[in-house]
Amino acid sequence: MPDAQLSPVVIVCADTDTGYRLAQLCRREERRVIALMRRRADPSLIEKMGCEIVPADPTDREEMSAIFAEHVTPDCDVVCMLGGTPQLNSQGNINCIDASGEARAHRLIMLTSIGCGDSLPAVDPFVKAFIGKSLRAKNWAETKLRASDLDWTIIRPGGLVRRATRGEPILVDDPCVSGHINVFDLGDLVHRVLKSEAASCKTYTAVDSERAYHTQGTELQPAEL
């Protein structure tokens, strides 16, 4: 029998590898999943899990408001994992924040990146120069979310990698950590946060403990959830 305490979850950008993994874990618990996907994405794999598919353009403010008004209820959790263009990183995320607030969502979990906010020193200067525009866009969204009335959690993943072997993913409550993480392992960590009351109003760094380091040489300390 499904756990009556498990709330529905809206996954924004469910057609990513991380979104797919999160949807898979939630459906194993028989949790209701509303999967927002880009219109050009193939919904077949996620649809087979029993997810409700909703085509969406996160950069369209009115469309996101309408979708959230229809599908998001006060017991609903929202996971926003937008990335790619600066417009998605900023306006797309901000539209999700605003729409979540209007719909009175129970909680919003947003994925950004190492390099946002106080974690900027953890990024290599070369990488910073290469992705600086995206980091600034994501940082605007982080600032917007913290200023909202929502119950929020921010997860800042390290560099995303896809490989056959899985790693040892951890969440760290420390902005001075850098590294990489497998996209499917990241889905596992988001699922842990989704089920944790201790993660409320917290910002975490998500890395593979075997592919990460503390910029000040300190030993990595996994956060307690």
Z-matrix of the N, CA and C atoms (Angstrom, degrees):
N
C 1 1.466
C 2 1.523 1 109.85
N 3 1.350 2 118.02 1 143.95
C 4 1.451 3 119.97 2 177.57
C 5 1.515 4 111.93 3 -68.59
N 6 1.326 5 116.22 4 152.03
C 7 1.454 6 122.05 5 177.49
C 8 1.519 7 109.04 6 -75.07
N 9 1.316 8 117.18 7 120.81
C 10 1.450 9 121.33 8 -176.03
C 11 1.523 10 111.79 9 -65.95
N 12 1.347 11 117.79 10 -18.43
C 13 1.449 12 121.22 11 -178.32
C 14 1.526 13 112.86 12 -84.82
N 15 1.322 14 118.29 13 -7.98
C 16 1.457 15 120.99 14 -177.99
C 17 1.519 16 109.81 15 -81.30
N 18 1.318 17 115.86 16 119.16
C 19 1.455 18 120.39 17 -177.59
C 20 1.522 19 110.56 18 -83.09
N 21 1.341 20 117.11 19 159.26
C 22 1.470 21 119.92 20 174.22
C 23 1.521 22 109.85 21 -63.08
N 24 1.325 23 117.15 22 156.67
C 25 1.456 24 120.81 23 178.91
C 26 1.523 25 110.07 24 -134.05
N 27 1.314 26 115.60 25 133.42
C 28 1.464 27 122.81 26 172.30
C 29 1.522 28 107.10 27 -100.38
N 30 1.339 29 116.71 28 124.43
C 31 1.463 30 121.26 29 178.79
C 32 1.521 31 108.02 30 -109.17
N 33 1.313 32 116.37 31 111.93
C 34 1.461 33 121.38 32 179.42
C 35 1.519 34 108.33 33 -87.85
N 36 1.308 35 116.67 34 120.80
C 37 1.470 36 124.94 35 -173.52
C 38 1.527 37 109.95 36 77.63
N 39 1.326 38 115.15 37 47.45
C 40 1.465 39 121.44 38 -179.46
C 41 1.516 40 112.61 39 -69.29
N 42 1.341 41 118.19 40 -11.99
C 43 1.456 42 120.50 41 -178.90
C 44 1.529 43 112.92 42 -82.61
N 45 1.330 44 118.45 43 1.97
C 46 1.462 45 121.11 44 172.90
C 47 1.524 46 109.63 45 -80.88
N 48 1.336 47 117.12 46 165.05
C 49 1.466 48 120.55 47 178.10
C 50 1.526 49 111.34 48 -61.21
N 51 1.322 50 116.42 49 -41.79
C 52 1.458 51 120.36 50 178.93
C 53 1.523 52 110.78 51 -66.27
N 54 1.344 53 116.52 52 -41.08
C 55 1.458 54 120.48 53 177.85
C 56 1.514 55 112.04 54 -63.49
N 57 1.337 56 116.22 55 -40.65
C 58 1.463 57 120.93 56 177.85
C 59 1.530 58 110.83 57 -60.76
N 60 1.330 59 116.49 58 -45.05
C 61 1.462 60 120.42 59 -179.09
C 62 1.523 61 110.93 60 -64.28
N 63 1.335 62 117.12 61 -41.83
C 64 1.458 63 119.92 62 178.95
C 65 1.523 64 110.74 63 -64.11
N 66 1.330 65 116.86 64 -43.03
C 67 1.465 66 120.33 65 178.36
C 68 1.525 67 110.58 66 -60.69
N 69 1.326 68 116.74 67 -41.07
C 70 1.465 69 121.88 68 179.59
C 71 1.525 70 111.10 69 -60.28
N 72 1.320 71 117.00 70 -46.16
C 73 1.465 72 121.04 71 -179.04
C 74 1.522 73 111.75 72 -66.96
N 75 1.328 74 116.41 73 -39.44
C 76 1.469 75 119.60 74 179.65
C 77 1.526 76 111.46 75 -67.72
N 78 1.312 77 117.07 76 -39.05
C 79 1.460 78 119.78 77 -179.84
C 80 1.529 79 111.58 78 -70.16
N 81 1.318 80 117.85 79 -28.82
C 82 1.466 81 120.29 80 175.79
C 83 1.526 82 110.42 81 -62.46
N 84 1.326 83 116.08 82 -27.67
C 85 1.466 84 120.99 83 177.63
C 86 1.529 85 111.06 84 -88.98
N 87 1.331 86 116.08 85 2.71
C 88 1.465 87 123.06 86 -176.39
C 89 1.532 88 111.53 87 63.76
N 90 1.315 89 115.13 88 28.18
C 91 1.455 90 120.54 89 175.10
C 92 1.530 91 109.17 90 -78.16
N 93 1.310 92 117.32 91 140.12
C 94 1.459 93 121.25 92 175.57
C 95 1.527 94 109.59 93 -69.55
N 96 1.339 95 116.70 94 129.49
C 97 1.458 96 122.08 95 -178.56
C 98 1.525 97 109.70 96 -123.77
N 99 1.336 98 116.19 97 123.97
C 100 1.460 99 122.11 98 172.88
C 101 1.523 100 106.08 99 -104.90
N 102 1.333 101 116.74 100 112.91
C 103 1.461 102 122.11 101 -173.18
C 104 1.524 103 110.46 102 -101.34
N 105 1.330 104 116.84 103 110.01
C 106 1.454 105 121.18 104 174.83
C 107 1.523 106 108.56 105 -85.86
N 108 1.334 107 115.83 106 125.29
C 109 1.452 108 121.33 107 -173.61
C 110 1.516 109 111.21 108 -132.85
N 111 1.326 110 115.68 109 151.81
C 112 1.454 111 120.51 110 173.73
C 113 1.522 112 109.44 111 -65.21
N 114 1.304 113 115.81 112 146.48
C 115 1.466 114 119.88 113 -174.21
C 116 1.526 115 113.20 114 -64.53
N 117 1.313 116 117.81 115 -26.11
C 118 1.464 117 120.13 116 -179.93
C 119 1.532 118 112.04 117 -84.14
N 120 1.331 119 118.22 118 -7.27
C 121 1.460 120 121.74 119 -177.50
C 122 1.522 121 111.31 120 -78.62
N 123 1.330 122 115.99 121 149.98
C 124 1.465 123 122.42 122 177.14
C 125 1.533 124 108.65 123 -85.00
N 126 1.318 125 118.64 124 115.69
C 127 1.468 126 120.98 125 -176.05
C 128 1.522 127 114.61 126 -85.76
N 129 1.336 128 118.28 127 -1.53
C 130 1.468 129 120.88 128 -167.13
C 131 1.532 130 113.53 129 -59.41
N 132 1.340 131 118.40 130 -45.05
C 133 1.463 132 119.93 131 -176.32
C 134 1.529 133 111.56 132 -65.90
N 135 1.306 134 117.17 133 -44.58
C 136 1.460 135 120.09 134 -179.44
C 137 1.525 136 110.75 135 -71.30
N 138 1.304 137 116.14 136 -33.99
C 139 1.463 138 120.44 137 178.81
C 140 1.529 139 110.75 138 -64.30
N 141 1.337 140 117.13 139 -36.45
C 142 1.458 141 121.61 140 179.80
C 143 1.530 142 112.01 141 -63.02
N 144 1.325 143 117.07 142 -24.97
C 145 1.465 144 120.42 143 178.52
C 146 1.524 145 112.16 144 -73.53
N 147 1.327 146 115.86 145 -16.64
C 148 1.457 147 119.21 146 -175.53
C 149 1.517 148 112.96 147 100.63
N 150 1.338 149 116.46 148 14.80
C 151 1.466 150 120.07 149 177.26
C 152 1.529 151 109.90 150 -77.95
N 153 1.313 152 116.49 151 152.35
C 154 1.461 153 122.31 152 173.66
C 155 1.526 154 107.83 153 -89.26
N 156 1.316 155 117.66 154 121.14
C 157 1.460 156 122.22 155 -175.11
C 158 1.527 157 110.35 156 -93.98
N 159 1.337 158 115.74 157 129.66
C 160 1.462 159 121.44 158 177.70
C 161 1.531 160 108.15 159 -129.99
N 162 1.347 161 118.78 160 110.32
C 163 1.467 162 120.45 161 174.99
C 164 1.526 163 109.26 162 -65.46
N 165 1.341 164 116.79 163 138.87
C 166 1.466 165 118.78 164 -175.38
C 167 1.521 166 111.12 165 -155.08
N 168 1.324 167 114.65 166 149.29
C 169 1.461 168 122.63 167 171.14
C 170 1.523 169 106.98 168 -115.54
N 171 1.338 170 118.32 169 102.09
C 172 1.467 171 120.47 170 -175.68
C 173 1.524 172 114.15 171 -60.61
N 174 1.324 173 117.56 172 -20.51
C 175 1.464 174 118.92 173 -179.62
C 176 1.525 175 112.29 174 -81.81
N 177 1.323 176 117.50 175 -6.27
C 178 1.463 177 121.97 176 178.39
C 179 1.532 178 108.46 177 -93.85
N 180 1.311 179 115.95 178 104.34
C 181 1.470 180 121.26 179 -174.35
C 182 1.528 181 112.35 180 -59.32
N 183 1.318 182 117.44 181 -47.04
C 184 1.466 183 120.62 182 -177.34
C 185 1.521 184 111.28 183 -66.50
N 186 1.326 185 116.61 184 -40.12
C 187 1.467 186 119.45 185 179.97
C 188 1.522 187 110.90 186 -63.90
N 189 1.328 188 117.66 187 -43.15
C 190 1.463 189 120.02 188 -179.49
C 191 1.522 190 111.07 189 -65.15
N 192 1.323 191 117.26 190 -39.29
C 193 1.466 192 120.20 191 177.44
C 194 1.521 193 110.94 192 -61.08
N 195 1.339 194 116.13 193 -42.27
C 196 1.465 195 120.70 194 -179.08
C 197 1.527 196 111.11 195 -67.07
N 198 1.320 197 117.05 196 -41.65
C 199 1.465 198 121.17 197 179.89
C 200 1.530 199 110.82 198 -64.53
N 201 1.313 200 116.52 199 -45.74
C 202 1.460 201 120.17 200 -179.32
C 203 1.525 202 111.29 201 -67.24
N 204 1.331 203 116.53 202 -36.61
C 205 1.466 204 119.43 203 178.02
C 206 1.522 205 111.03 204 -61.91
N 207 1.331 206 116.31 205 -33.01
C 208 1.465 207 121.16 206 -177.94
C 209 1.527 208 112.36 207 -83.00
N 210 1.323 209 117.79 208 -37.59
C 211 1.462 210 120.70 209 -168.93
C 212 1.525 211 115.71 210 -109.75
N 213 1.328 212 118.36 211 -18.98
C 214 1.468 213 120.45 212 -175.43
C 215 1.520 214 110.08 213 -99.98
N 216 1.323 215 115.13 214 127.92
C 217 1.462 216 122.82 215 178.48
C 218 1.533 217 108.72 216 -118.15
N 219 1.327 218 118.49 217 166.48
C 220 1.467 219 120.33 218 -177.15
C 221 1.529 220 115.32 219 -60.67
N 222 1.327 221 118.27 220 -15.00
C 223 1.466 222 119.89 221 177.32
C 224 1.528 223 111.48 222 -98.15
N 225 1.326 224 117.38 223 9.55
C 226 1.462 225 122.12 224 -171.32
C 227 1.535 226 111.46 225 -96.85
N 228 1.334 227 115.78 226 136.57
C 229 1.463 228 121.76 227 173.11
C 230 1.526 229 108.95 228 -96.48
N 231 1.326 230 116.46 229 144.21
C 232 1.456 231 122.03 230 177.75
C 233 1.523 232 108.70 231 -119.08
N 234 1.332 233 116.37 232 132.53
C 235 1.464 234 121.45 233 175.03
C 236 1.521 235 107.25 234 -119.02
N 237 1.318 236 116.41 235 119.16
C 238 1.457 237 122.25 236 -176.65
C 239 1.522 238 108.81 237 -111.84
N 240 1.328 239 116.92 238 116.18
C 241 1.456 240 121.08 239 -177.45
C 242 1.525 241 111.30 240 -126.02
N 243 1.336 242 114.60 241 48.07
C 244 1.458 243 120.37 242 -178.45
C 245 1.524 244 111.32 243 -75.66
N 246 1.318 245 114.97 244 148.21
C 247 1.455 246 120.90 245 176.21
C 248 1.516 247 109.43 246 -167.33
N 249 1.321 248 114.72 247 175.47
C 250 1.460 249 118.82 248 179.55
C 251 1.512 250 110.44 249 116.12
N 252 1.315 251 117.04 250 -100.66
C 253 1.454 252 121.02 251 -177.24
C 254 1.532 253 110.90 252 -82.18
N 255 1.336 254 117.30 253 154.39
C 256 1.465 255 119.55 254 174.79
C 257 1.526 256 112.34 255 -56.96
N 258 1.340 257 117.34 256 -32.38
C 259 1.458 258 120.16 257 179.22
C 260 1.519 259 111.27 258 -65.32
N 261 1.334 260 116.98 259 -41.40
C 262 1.467 261 119.76 260 176.51
C 263 1.523 262 110.72 261 -67.39
N 264 1.335 263 116.03 262 -42.18
C 265 1.461 264 120.62 263 -177.67
C 266 1.520 265 112.71 264 -63.85
N 267 1.321 266 116.63 265 -33.29
C 268 1.455 267 119.36 266 -179.20
C 269 1.516 268 111.32 267 -101.12
N 270 1.350 269 117.23 268 -72.66
C 271 1.451 270 120.13 269 -174.17
C 272 1.516 271 112.38 270 -65.53
N 273 1.332 272 117.82 271 -38.07
C 274 1.465 273 120.21 272 178.45
C 275 1.516 274 111.32 273 -60.22
N 276 1.333 275 116.72 274 -49.28
C 277 1.467 276 120.46 275 178.51
C 278 1.518 277 111.82 276 -64.06
N 279 1.328 278 116.88 277 -41.82
C 280 1.463 279 120.36 278 -179.36
C 281 1.525 280 110.68 279 -64.48
N 282 1.324 281 117.56 280 -38.06
C 283 1.470 282 120.27 281 176.38
C 284 1.525 283 110.88 282 -61.58
N 285 1.337 284 117.04 283 -39.22
C 286 1.465 285 120.66 284 178.28
C 287 1.531 286 110.74 285 -66.62
N 288 1.323 287 116.24 286 -39.17
C 289 1.466 288 119.98 287 178.45
C 290 1.525 289 110.17 288 -63.23
N 291 1.334 290 116.06 289 -48.89
C 292 1.465 291 120.00 290 -179.24
C 293 1.529 292 111.59 291 -62.60
N 294 1.333 293 116.34 292 -44.39
C 295 1.467 294 120.27 293 -178.40
C 296 1.527 295 110.99 294 -66.51
N 297 1.337 296 116.90 295 -35.85
C 298 1.473 297 120.49 296 176.86
C 299 1.520 298 110.65 297 -64.44
N 300 1.326 299 116.21 298 -40.77
C 301 1.454 300 119.70 299 178.26
C 302 1.512 301 112.32 300 -65.43
N 303 1.330 302 116.79 301 -43.02
C 304 1.464 303 121.09 302 179.53
C 305 1.527 304 111.13 303 -62.34
N 306 1.339 305 116.03 304 -38.19
C 307 1.468 306 120.76 305 -178.57
C 308 1.526 307 112.38 306 -84.95
N 309 1.341 308 116.69 307 -2.40
C 310 1.464 309 122.46 308 -179.28
C 311 1.529 310 112.17 309 57.25
N 312 1.314 311 115.02 310 47.20
C 313 1.460 312 120.53 311 178.01
C 314 1.522 313 110.59 312 -59.26
N 315 1.304 314 115.77 313 148.34
C 316 1.462 315 121.28 314 179.88
C 317 1.520 316 111.19 315 -62.83
N 318 1.361 317 116.24 316 -38.47
C 319 1.457 318 120.31 317 -172.14
C 320 1.520 319 109.74 318 -164.73
N 321 1.334 320 116.61 319 150.21
C 322 1.462 321 121.44 320 175.82
C 323 1.524 322 109.21 321 -129.43
N 324 1.316 323 115.22 322 122.90
C 325 1.464 324 122.15 323 173.96
C 326 1.521 325 107.03 324 -107.30
N 327 1.330 326 117.24 325 124.22
C 328 1.458 327 121.35 326 -177.05
C 329 1.518 328 111.05 327 -121.97
N 330 1.328 329 116.35 328 131.62
C 331 1.454 330 122.15 329 177.13
C 332 1.529 331 108.82 330 -95.62
N 333 1.333 332 116.17 331 128.87
C 334 1.457 333 120.22 332 176.85
C 335 1.531 334 108.71 333 -122.10
N 336 1.316 335 118.31 334 -111.96
C 337 1.461 336 119.92 335 -178.77
C 338 1.522 337 110.49 336 -168.11
N 339 1.330 338 115.94 337 149.62
C 340 1.458 339 119.22 338 166.28
C 341 1.529 340 107.37 339 -57.19
N 342 1.311 341 115.78 340 134.61
C 343 1.462 342 120.74 341 -176.70
C 344 1.511 343 112.26 342 114.61
N 345 1.336 344 116.28 343 -14.01
C 346 1.462 345 120.30 344 176.76
C 347 1.532 346 109.41 345 -83.20
N 348 1.321 347 115.35 346 148.19
C 349 1.459 348 120.46 347 174.12
C 350 1.509 349 113.53 348 54.41
N 351 1.338 350 116.17 349 -131.66
C 352 1.462 351 120.63 350 -175.87
C 353 1.521 352 113.57 351 -74.57
N 354 1.352 353 117.83 352 -1.26
C 355 1.469 354 119.82 353 177.72
C 356 1.528 355 112.23 354 -93.76
N 357 1.333 356 118.40 355 4.90
C 358 1.469 357 121.15 356 -179.28
C 359 1.532 358 112.97 357 -55.52
N 360 1.348 359 119.33 358 -40.73
C 361 1.466 360 118.88 359 179.42
C 362 1.530 361 113.94 360 -63.58
N 363 1.336 362 117.81 361 -15.04
C 364 1.463 363 120.63 362 -179.22
C 365 1.523 364 112.65 363 -79.89
N 366 1.335 365 116.89 364 -6.39
C 367 1.461 366 121.26 365 -177.85
C 368 1.525 367 110.07 366 -97.04
N 369 1.312 368 115.93 367 134.36
C 370 1.458 369 121.66 368 176.23
C 371 1.532 370 110.07 369 -58.74
N 372 1.339 371 119.59 370 138.57
C 373 1.466 372 121.32 371 -178.16
C 374 1.525 373 113.56 372 -55.29
N 375 1.341 374 117.71 373 -35.99
C 376 1.459 375 119.99 374 178.75
C 377 1.523 376 110.73 375 -66.06
N 378 1.326 377 115.98 376 -44.60
C 379 1.463 378 120.54 377 178.44
C 380 1.522 379 109.77 378 -64.45
N 381 1.318 380 116.41 379 -40.77
C 382 1.464 381 121.67 380 179.52
C 383 1.525 382 110.77 381 -58.21
N 384 1.329 383 117.04 382 -42.35
C 385 1.461 384 121.17 383 179.58
C 386 1.524 385 111.27 384 -67.22
N 387 1.328 386 116.18 385 -33.04
C 388 1.462 387 121.23 386 -176.15
C 389 1.523 388 112.07 387 -77.27
N 390 1.344 389 117.65 388 -38.15
C 391 1.462 390 120.27 389 -175.15
C 392 1.527 391 112.36 390 -117.79
N 393 1.325 392 116.15 391 19.00
C 394 1.456 393 119.71 392 -175.74
C 395 1.511 394 114.52 393 -56.43
N 396 1.336 395 117.73 394 -39.25
C 397 1.465 396 121.07 395 -178.80
C 398 1.525 397 110.76 396 -64.12
N 399 1.329 398 116.93 397 -41.34
C 400 1.465 399 120.48 398 178.60
C 401 1.521 400 111.41 399 -66.59
N 402 1.336 401 116.79 400 -39.05
C 403 1.465 402 120.21 401 178.90
C 404 1.528 403 110.92 402 -63.64
N 405 1.328 404 116.68 403 -41.88
C 406 1.463 405 119.33 404 178.88
C 407 1.527 406 110.84 405 -63.54
N 408 1.336 407 116.10 406 -40.47
C 409 1.464 408 120.28 407 179.73
C 410 1.529 409 110.82 408 -63.49
N 411 1.327 410 116.90 409 -44.36
C 412 1.461 411 120.52 410 178.91
C 413 1.527 412 111.07 411 -66.83
N 414 1.318 413 116.42 412 -34.42
C 415 1.458 414 119.94 413 179.63
C 416 1.523 415 111.48 414 -65.52
N 417 1.342 416 117.55 415 -36.71
C 418 1.467 417 120.49 416 175.72
C 419 1.526 418 109.98 417 -59.45
N 420 1.349 419 115.63 418 -41.56
C 421 1.464 420 119.80 419 -179.98
C 422 1.524 421 110.93 420 -66.47
N 423 1.339 422 117.56 421 -40.55
C 424 1.467 423 120.29 422 177.23
C 425 1.525 424 110.77 423 -59.46
N 426 1.328 425 116.15 424 -45.02
C 427 1.463 426 120.64 425 -179.59
C 428 1.521 427 110.88 426 -61.71
N 429 1.330 428 115.78 427 -42.01
C 430 1.468 429 121.08 428 178.38
C 431 1.526 430 111.05 429 -61.57
N 432 1.332 431 116.98 430 -44.03
C 433 1.460 432 120.95 431 -177.34
C 434 1.531 433 111.16 432 -65.91
N 435 1.319 434 117.34 433 -43.44
C 436 1.466 435 120.04 434 -179.49
C 437 1.529 436 111.90 435 -63.52
N 438 1.329 437 115.91 436 -29.97
C 439 1.466 438 119.92 437 -178.68
C 440 1.529 439 112.61 438 -83.62
N 441 1.328 440 117.17 439 -6.72
C 442 1.463 441 121.30 440 -177.83
C 443 1.526 442 110.57 441 -81.35
N 444 1.333 443 115.15 442 173.33
C 445 1.463 444 120.96 443 176.56
C 446 1.524 445 111.77 444 -92.03
N 447 1.321 446 117.78 445 6.33
C 448 1.459 447 122.08 446 -177.49
C 449 1.525 448 111.39 447 -74.91
N 450 1.321 449 115.42 448 154.17
C 451 1.459 450 122.08 449 166.32
C 452 1.525 451 105.21 450 -82.06
N 453 1.325 452 117.47 451 114.85
C 454 1.461 453 120.18 452 -169.87
C 455 1.528 454 112.27 453 -126.86
N 456 1.334 455 114.08 454 160.12
C 457 1.465 456 123.01 455 167.48
C 458 1.516 457 106.88 456 -141.14
N 459 1.325 458 116.71 457 135.57
C 460 1.465 459 121.89 458 176.13
C 461 1.522 460 108.81 459 -111.43
N 462 1.327 461 115.67 460 130.65
C 463 1.470 462 121.58 461 176.55
C 464 1.519 463 107.61 462 -117.34
N 465 1.327 464 116.11 463 124.16
C 466 1.466 465 121.70 464 179.20
C 467 1.529 466 109.18 465 -107.69
N 468 1.332 467 118.16 466 98.52
C 469 1.456 468 120.06 467 179.47
C 470 1.529 469 111.45 468 -72.35
N 471 1.336 470 114.14 469 154.23
C 472 1.455 471 119.44 470 169.21
C 473 1.525 472 109.22 471 -77.26
N 474 1.317 473 116.55 472 -166.27
C 475 1.465 474 120.04 473 178.65
C 476 1.519 475 110.75 474 -60.00
N 477 1.317 476 117.25 475 129.85
C 478 1.467 477 121.38 476 -175.91
C 479 1.524 478 111.20 477 -83.96
N 480 1.336 479 115.68 478 133.23
C 481 1.465 480 121.66 479 179.18
C 482 1.524 481 109.23 480 -130.73
N 483 1.337 482 115.03 481 151.08
C 484 1.461 483 121.46 482 174.03
C 485 1.513 484 107.84 483 -119.01
N 486 1.317 485 116.77 484 118.78
C 487 1.453 486 120.38 485 177.50
C 488 1.523 487 108.09 486 -149.98
N 489 1.325 488 115.31 487 160.13
C 490 1.465 489 119.94 488 -174.66
C 491 1.526 490 112.10 489 -65.65
N 492 1.317 491 116.72 490 -38.26
C 493 1.459 492 119.51 491 -176.76
C 494 1.524 493 110.07 492 -87.54
N 495 1.325 494 115.21 493 139.28
C 496 1.455 495 120.87 494 178.07
C 497 1.518 496 109.31 495 -87.35
N 498 1.320 497 116.82 496 161.03
C 499 1.451 498 120.89 497 -177.67
C 500 1.513 499 112.72 498 -110.98
N 501 1.317 500 115.42 499 -150.90
C 502 1.469 501 123.23 500 178.69
C 503 1.528 502 107.19 501 -119.78
N 504 1.333 503 116.82 502 81.11
C 505 1.464 504 119.18 503 -174.41
C 506 1.516 505 112.57 504 -73.41
N 507 1.328 506 115.51 505 140.17
C 508 1.463 507 120.54 506 177.14
C 509 1.528 508 109.71 507 -139.00
N 510 1.324 509 115.49 508 154.87
C 511 1.449 510 122.82 509 169.52
C 512 1.518 511 107.59 510 -104.51
N 513 1.322 512 116.22 511 136.11
C 514 1.457 513 121.63 512 -178.09
C 515 1.524 514 108.70 513 -125.06
N 516 1.316 515 115.80 514 130.62
C 517 1.465 516 121.49 515 178.35
C 518 1.523 517 108.48 516 -91.02
N 519 1.361 518 115.50 517 62.57
C 520 1.460 519 120.99 518 -173.80
C 521 1.527 520 107.76 519 -157.65
N 522 1.334 521 119.16 520 123.52
C 523 1.463 522 120.73 521 -177.41
C 524 1.526 523 114.22 522 -78.93
N 525 1.336 524 117.47 523 -3.49
C 526 1.466 525 120.74 524 -175.60
C 527 1.524 526 112.80 525 -98.68
N 528 1.326 527 116.50 526 25.75
C 529 1.463 528 121.47 527 -178.63
C 530 1.525 529 109.34 528 -112.23
N 531 1.324 530 116.28 529 138.21
C 532 1.458 531 121.20 530 177.97
C 533 1.523 532 109.24 531 -133.58
N 534 1.336 533 116.36 532 162.60
C 535 1.456 534 120.17 533 179.84
C 536 1.506 535 112.14 534 155.76
N 537 1.337 536 116.12 535 -157.63
C 538 1.457 537 122.59 536 -178.00
C 539 1.527 538 109.81 537 -129.31
N 540 1.328 539 115.05 538 167.83
C 541 1.467 540 119.96 539 177.51
C 542 1.520 541 110.11 540 -155.21
N 543 1.313 542 115.83 541 142.51
C 544 1.457 543 122.46 542 175.77
C 545 1.527 544 109.60 543 -68.96
N 546 1.339 545 117.36 544 138.38
C 547 1.466 546 121.03 545 -175.91
C 548 1.526 547 112.35 546 -62.14
N 549 1.328 548 118.07 547 -32.55
C 550 1.459 549 120.50 548 179.20
C 551 1.530 550 111.41 549 -78.47
N 552 1.345 551 116.01 550 -35.54
C 553 1.466 552 119.60 551 174.04
C 554 1.527 553 110.37 552 -62.23
N 555 1.323 554 116.23 553 -35.94
C 556 1.464 555 119.99 554 177.88
C 557 1.526 556 110.54 555 -61.47
N 558 1.331 557 116.76 556 -38.56
C 559 1.462 558 120.39 557 176.10
C 560 1.513 559 111.96 558 -60.05
N 561 1.342 560 116.50 559 -37.78
C 562 1.474 561 120.58 560 177.44
C 563 1.535 562 110.99 561 -63.11
N 564 1.341 563 115.96 562 -41.25
C 565 1.453 564 119.47 563 -179.28
C 566 1.527 565 111.84 564 -68.30
N 567 1.331 566 116.57 565 -40.10
C 568 1.466 567 119.65 566 177.67
C 569 1.522 568 110.04 567 -61.88
N 570 1.322 569 117.09 568 -37.89
C 571 1.456 570 121.51 569 178.49
C 572 1.527 571 110.85 570 -63.89
N 573 1.326 572 116.99 571 -39.23
C 574 1.467 573 120.51 572 176.93
C 575 1.525 574 110.98 573 -63.09
N 576 1.320 575 116.03 574 -43.36
C 577 1.466 576 120.35 575 179.40
C 578 1.519 577 110.33 576 -64.47
N 579 1.318 578 116.64 577 -39.23
C 580 1.457 579 121.79 578 -179.72
C 581 1.524 580 111.47 579 -57.74
N 582 1.319 581 117.30 580 -29.78
C 583 1.461 582 122.01 581 -176.57
C 584 1.526 583 113.04 582 -99.83
N 585 1.337 584 117.33 583 6.62
C 586 1.458 585 120.78 584 -173.82
C 587 1.522 586 111.94 585 -111.60
N 588 1.309 587 116.58 586 121.28
C 589 1.462 588 120.97 587 173.48
C 590 1.530 589 110.69 588 -73.69
N 591 1.319 590 117.04 589 -24.93
C 592 1.462 591 121.01 590 -178.94
C 593 1.522 592 112.42 591 -69.66
N 594 1.337 593 117.33 592 -15.32
C 595 1.469 594 121.17 593 -177.63
C 596 1.518 595 113.12 594 -85.57
N 597 1.318 596 117.41 595 0.56
C 598 1.459 597 121.09 596 -178.36
C 599 1.528 598 111.57 597 -61.76
N 600 1.342 599 115.21 598 129.21
C 601 1.470 600 122.77 599 177.43
C 602 1.534 601 111.87 600 57.90
N 603 1.328 602 116.49 601 37.52
C 604 1.459 603 122.27 602 177.71
C 605 1.534 604 109.98 603 -118.19
N 606 1.322 605 115.31 604 154.37
C 607 1.463 606 122.41 605 174.51
C 608 1.517 607 108.14 606 -119.22
N 609 1.331 608 116.16 607 125.39
C 610 1.462 609 121.31 608 -177.01
C 611 1.525 610 111.33 609 -121.02
N 612 1.323 611 114.79 610 152.03
C 613 1.460 612 121.99 611 168.31
C 614 1.525 613 107.26 612 -100.23
N 615 1.345 614 117.04 613 133.40
C 616 1.463 615 121.85 614 -178.73
C 617 1.528 616 109.41 615 -112.74
N 618 1.325 617 116.12 616 117.87
C 619 1.464 618 121.31 617 -178.00
C 620 1.523 619 110.35 618 -143.58
N 621 1.318 620 115.21 619 166.41
C 622 1.458 621 122.22 620 169.17
C 623 1.531 622 105.86 621 -87.24
N 624 1.322 623 117.04 622 122.44
C 625 1.465 624 120.27 623 -175.95
C 626 1.530 625 112.26 624 -59.56
N 627 1.350 626 116.92 625 -23.11
C 628 1.454 627 120.49 626 -179.94
C 629 1.527 628 112.07 627 -87.43
N 630 1.334 629 115.91 628 -8.57
C 631 1.470 630 120.38 629 -178.64
C 632 1.531 631 109.88 630 -129.88
N 633 1.312 632 116.70 631 39.11
C 634 1.458 633 121.24 632 -176.25
C 635 1.520 634 110.25 633 -141.77
N 636 1.325 635 114.80 634 161.82
C 637 1.462 636 119.85 635 178.47
C 638 1.526 637 109.09 636 -153.94
N 639 1.323 638 115.37 637 156.59
C 640 1.455 639 122.22 638 175.12
C 641 1.526 640 107.52 639 -93.09
N 642 1.324 641 117.13 640 128.50
C 643 1.457 642 120.53 641 -174.53
C 644 1.523 643 113.24 642 -64.45
N 645 1.333 644 117.36 643 -16.78
C 646 1.458 645 120.93 644 178.52
C 647 1.523 646 112.54 645 -106.86
N 648 1.339 647 114.47 646 10.71
C 649 1.457 648 119.32 647 175.65
C 650 1.514 649 115.37 648 81.79
N 651 1.317 650 117.35 649 5.07
C 652 1.458 651 121.38 650 -179.46
C 653 1.532 652 110.57 651 -77.33
N 654 1.304 653 117.00 652 150.27
C 655 1.468 654 121.45 653 177.18
C 656 1.523 655 110.18 654 -66.49
N 657 1.328 656 116.60 655 139.97
C 658 1.456 657 121.38 656 179.55
C 659 1.521 658 110.33 657 -69.25
N 660 1.330 659 115.74 658 133.30
C 661 1.454 660 121.33 659 179.82
C 662 1.520 661 109.67 660 -120.42
N 663 1.345 662 118.49 661 105.99
C 664 1.475 663 120.30 662 178.85
C 665 1.520 664 111.40 663 -58.46
N 666 1.324 665 115.89 664 140.17
C 667 1.466 666 120.89 665 177.63
C 668 1.524 667 110.51 666 -71.02
N 669 1.303 668 116.49 667 150.44
C 670 1.462 669 121.86 668 176.65
C 671 1.525 670 108.94 669 -92.66
N 672 1.324 671 115.95 670 125.41
C 673 1.467 672 120.71 671 179.53
C 674 1.530 673 109.20 672 -110.79
